[in-house]
Amino acid sequence: MVLYVTAQAWTHVEVVRQLDLLIPKTAPESVARRILSRFRSIYFRHCDDIFYQFSECIQDGGAQWILMKKPDLADPILQHLTAMLSDCMCGLLNIATSKAK
């Protein structure tokens, strides 16, 4: 269980890190930039609610360990984060495919 929780936690850290790399590469006034920026903000807040020192974890050379604040209460939030990520990706794919037509 500890390995599962740790792996999942670092996955959420990596999602935010990748968003931080992607957002500056999108056009400043684009729909994609607004979606990604809003998504990153909300996603980060949820992660910060359940992980100690989440902001330090996303920094290079930051925290080496990640701990949950309340593991027994975190499961619904973790499920919500997964659903949010899926929804965001679907929205971006819809934007990409509509522009390709």
N, C-alpha and C positions, 0 to 999 in steps of 0.2 A: 504493500500500500504506500509506503514511504517513497519508493522508487516511482510509482505511478504519479503521485502528487507532485513530486519534484520535477519529473519530466513534463508534466502538464504545465506547471508553473513557469518553467523556462520557455516553453512554447509561447506563452502569452507575452513574455518579455521580448521574444524574438519578433512577434507580430508587431509590437510597437516600434521596435528598432527598424524593421523593414518599412513601416509606414513613414518613419522619420527620414529614411533615405528616398522614398518614392515621392512624397508630397512636394519637395522642392523641384522635382523634375517635371511636374505637371504645370500647365499654363496657369498663371496667377488668377485669371478670371473664369476658369473653366468650371463646368459642372462637376467634373471628376475631382478637381481640387477641393471644391466645397464639400462634396460627399466624403472624401478621404479625411479632410481636416475635422469635420464634425464627428465622423466615426472615430477617429483617433482620440479626440477629446473624451467622448463618452466611454469608449473602450478603456482608456487609461483610468478614468475615475472608478469604474467597476473593479479593475485590477487593483487599484490603490486601496479600495475598500477591503479587499480580502488578503492582500499580501503586505507584509511589513516592508517598509522602505522601498516601495516599488520604483519610485523615481531613481533611486540609486542603482537599482538592478538594471535599468535600461541604458545607463551610461557605460561607455567602454571603461574597463578597469574599475567598475563600481563594485557593488556587493558580490561576494563570492557564494553566498548562501541565500536561499529564498525560503521564507517561512510564511505559512498561512496564519492569519490572525485568529480565525475561528473555523478550523477545518470542518467541523460538524455542520456548520451553517453555510459553508461555501459552495456546496454542490449545486444548488439552484442557480447561483451566480455563474459558476463555471459552465453550466449548461446554456445559460443565457448568452455568455460570451461566445460560445461556439455557434449558436444560432445567429448572433449579430454578425459574426465573421462570414458565415455562409450568405446571409442576406446582402451584406455589403458587396461581396464578390459577384453575386448574381446581378446586382444593380450595375456594377462596373462593366460586366460582360454585356448587359443589355445596351449600355451606352456605346460600347465598342462595336457591337454588331450593328446597331442602328446607324452609326457613322460610316460603316463599311459598305452599306447598301447604296 
